[in-house]
Amino acid sequence: MMKTIKQFIAEHFVSTEIFEMAKTLDQYKTIIESQIPMLIAHIILVMKSRKENSDEYIIHWKKEIGGFLRNCINFKLKTKDTYDSRYKHIYDVYINQLELDSNDDFIIGKIWNKCFEEGYDFDDKQTYNEFINLVHEFQDKYLDEIIGVIASNSFAKIQQFINKL
């Protein structure tokens, strides 16, 4: 099988200084996956505070959300590094692999500790149900947008997202 010119060039440049700063697909997926627990927990805490009409920690949590999102951007992929390619890979991790759009138990498990630190006890059935409703709202309202924001590699898009919360 004959290699394309693009494959040939990519294979020969992978070990050069230019590509040392670039991330492999596995590294990229690991980075974006590592931010999920705290990213989602903080967004849901902002949502919960809004429902309780309590602004006390919202500014702090929004700054944290910005940090988690910034940890996911500004990487070059060693292969095709476009918005569409990044979106496809993030979608694959968030939706196909982790099923963040439908796996409530996974999300609750990921946010449990942070929410407990903030005084919410998921062993209390009413609190648990309130947070399940927030998880569903998060899935419907923010999940697709977060994928797009990360794929954009844009600090401005992160700030626009945070401002909306």
N, C-alpha and C positions, 0 to 999 in steps of 0.2 A: 504494500500500500504506500502510495506516495504522500509525503507530508506537504501540507500547505506551507507557503512562505511564512505565514503568521505563526504556525506551530514551530517551525524551524527557528525563527528568531526568538520566540518566547523561551524555547528550551535552552538556547545558548545564552540568553540574558538573565535567566533565573538566578544564577550564582554571582551576578555582578553587583556592584555597589548600588546601582539604580534600583534594583529589586529588593535590596535588603530591607528597605522601609516598607515595602509592599507586604501584604498579608496573604497567606494561603487561604483558600476557602474554609478549611477546617479551623484555622486560627480566627478568621472573621466570625464564623458561626459560634465559636466558643465565646468570643467577646460579647456578641449581641445577646447570647443566651445568659451569660453571667449577670447581666444587668436586670433581667426580668423580675426577680423577686422584689428588689427594692423599688424599681421603677413602678411596678403595678401597685405595690403597697402604698407608696406615697400618693399616687394618683387617686386611689380609693380613699385614702385618708382625707385628701382635699375634698373629694365628693361628699364624704360623710360630714365633714365640717360645714360644708355649704348647706346640707340638709338640716344640720343642727343650728344654723345661723351663728356659727362661731368662727371668727376670723383669726383667732389667737396664733395658730401655728401655720396658717396657709402660706404666708410669705416664705417662711423657712422651708416648708415642704416643696414649694414651687422651685426654690433654688436647688434643692436636692434633686428634683426631677430633671432640671436643666443639666446638672452634673452627670446624672446617669445617662441621659441622651447624648451629651457631648462625648462620653466615654465610648459611644457606639459609632461615632462618625469620624470623618477625616482620615479614613484609611483608604489606601489604594489596594485593590485586589490584584494579585499577580496575573490573573487572566482578565477577562472582559470586565472592565471597571466602568460601568454605566449605571444610570439610575435604574433602568429596567433589570439589569443583571443583579444589582444589589437588592432591589425589591423582591425579585424571584427567590433569592437565597434567604432573605429575612422571612418572607412569607412561608417558605419551606420549613424553617425552624419554628416559627410562631404558630402556624396553622397546621401544617401537615404532620410535623413531628410531635410538638407539644400540645397541640389541639387547644390553644388558648381561647379559641372561639367557642368551645363547647365543654371543656373539661373543668367544671367548677371545682371539683375536689383538688385538682392539681393547683389551681390558683389559690384556693383557700390555704392549702398546705404551704405555698410559697410566701403568703403574706401573714400567716399566723403569728410568727414571732414579733414582727414589727408592730402589728396591731395590738398584741398583748402588751408590749412595751408602752404603748400609748394609752393603755387602760381598758382595752376592749377584750372581753372574755368570750371566746367562741364556744366555750362549754355551755354558756347561757343560750338557750334555744332562740330567744327573741333576738339577741345580738347576732347570732349566727345567721338567722333568716334575714336580718337587715343587711348584713354584708353579702349574702348570696344575691340579694336584689341589686346591690351596688356592683357586684361582679358582672351581673347580666347587663346592667346599664353601661359599665365600662366596655364590655365586649361589643355592644351595639354602637356605642357612641365614639369610642376612642381607639379601639384596636387597629382598625384599618389605617387610621390617620397616623398612628405611631409608626407603623411599618413604612408608610410614605415619608414621614419626617426623617427617620433614620436613613432610608434609601437616598434621600436628597443630599446627604452630606452637607447640609446647610445650617450654619449657626442661626441665621435669620428665621428659618422654618421652625427651629427649636423654640426660639423666643416667641414666635407667633402662636405656637401650640401652647406654651406655658401661659401666655397672656389670656388665652381662652378659658383656662381652667378656673 
